[in-house]
C-alpha cells in the first residue's frame, strides 16, 4: 500500500512539473511571437520626457530630439539590428550603430551596441527598455534614466516604415 501511495505521489508531482514546463514554454513562445512582430524597419516619430532635463540617450552624446527621425532595423530571428541617426544641425554627424537585441520576460527589450571588429559577447553593457504598447505598425519603448536619486522617464514612439 505504501508503494502504491508513493507511486501515486511521484506520478502527481511529475505531472505537475511537466505541466509547469509546458506552461512556461508556451509563455516563452507567445512572448517570442509578439517580439517577432517587431521585425522590420521602424522610425522614431516622437520622444516624450520631462523637458526640464537634458536627456542624451544611449551614450551617443546627442540630445534625445536628435533621435526623432532615426531609422531602426530589427531582425529578431537572429537577434540583431542597427539604428541610424541622421545628424545635422546641433546633432552633429549622422551615424549607423549595429546592435544586438533581446527580449526578456515578455515586455523587457534589451539591446547593446556592437563596435566594429568586436563580437556581441565581448560587450556586456547595454540598455534596458520596457515595451509599453505595440500594434502592427507602431510600438513604444520606455526607458528610466536615473538622475539625482530619481528616474527620468523617456518614451520612444516608433512607427513602421517597412517589412524588410
N, C-alpha and C positions, 0 to 999 in steps of 0.2 A: 504494500500500500504506500509506504514511504517513497519507494522508487517511482511509482505512478504519479504521486503528488509532485515530486522533484522534477520528473519529466514534463509534467504539465506546466509548472512554473518556468522551467527552462524554455519550453516552446513559446509561452506567452511573452517572455522577455525578448526572445529572438524576433518574434513577430513585431513587437513594439519598436525595437531598434530598426528593423528593416523598413517599417512604415515611416519612421522618422527620417531615415536616409532617403527614401523616395520623395518625401515631402520637401526636404532640403534641396535635393537635386532638381525638383520641379520648380521651386522658388528661384534657384540659381538660373535655370533655363529661361524662366519668364523674365528675369532681370536682364539676361543677355539678349533676349529677343527685343526688349524695349530699347536697349542700347544700340542694337543693330539698326534701328530706325534712324539713328543719327548719322548713318553713313552718307557721305556726300560732301558737297560744297556749301558753306554757310558764310554769312556776313554778319558782323556785329552791327546792329542798326541803332542801338542806344545803350548807354551805360547810366545806371541810376545810383547815386550815392549822395551823401551829405556834402554839398559843395563847399562847406567851410574848410574841408580838408583837401590837401593836395595829394591825390592818390596816383601812385606810379606802379601800376600792376606788373606782376611777373618779372620784376627786377630788370626791366628793359630801359629804365632811365627816362621815360617819357610820360607825360600826363595821360590819365585814363582816356580823355577825349581823343587822343591820337589813335586809339584803338577802334573808334567808331569808323565803320567802313572797312575794317580789316577783314581779310578773307581767311577762312579756316577750312581746311580739308581734313575730314575724319575718316579713317579707314579701320573700322572696328574688327574686321575679320583677321587682320594681322596686328592690331593694336598700335597703329602708327598714325601719323598725320603731320600737319605743318600749319603754321599761320603766317600770313604776310601782312605787314603793316606798311601802308602806302607812304607815309612820311610827308615831308613838305612843311613849309612854314615853321612854326615853333616846334614841330615834331621831329625835325632832323631828317636824316636819310632813311629811306624805306629799307626793309629787310625781310627775309623769309627765315623762319625758325622751325626746323624739324622737331617733332615732339613724339614721345611715346605715351600712349593713353591707356587708361584702365578705369573700370567701373567697379566699385566695391559696394556691397550691401544695397544694391538697387538704385540709390539716388546719389551716391558719392562718386564724383567724377574727379579722377586724378590725372595729372599729366606732368611730365618732366621734359626739360629741354635736352636735346641731343646735340652736342657740339660736333663739328666736323672732325672726323678721324677717331671718334670715340664710340663705344658701344653703350647701349642703354643701361646695361647692368653696372657700368662703371660710374654712373651718376645716381646717387642715392637721394639727392634733394629734388623736391618737386612742389607742386601746388595742389591743394585740395579745394574743390568747389562742390556745391550741392546743386543737383538738378531740381529746380523748384517747379517747373512746368514744362510740358512737352506736348506738341501736336505733330502732325505730319510735316508741317512747313515752318515750325518755329519752336524754340526752346529757350529757357532762361537758366543761367548758372549764377549761383550766389557765392560770393567769397567774403569771408570775415577776416579783415586785416587788423591785427592787434595794434592799438595806439594808446598810450598812457593808461594802461590797465583796462581799457575798454576795447570793443571791436567796432570797426567801421565796416558797415555792411555795403558791399558793392554788388550790383546785379547787372550781369551782361545779358542782353537780349539779342538772340540770333534769329535770322530768317534764312531759309533755304534759297540757294542760288542755282543749284544743280545737283544731279544724282551721280556724278562720275564715280 
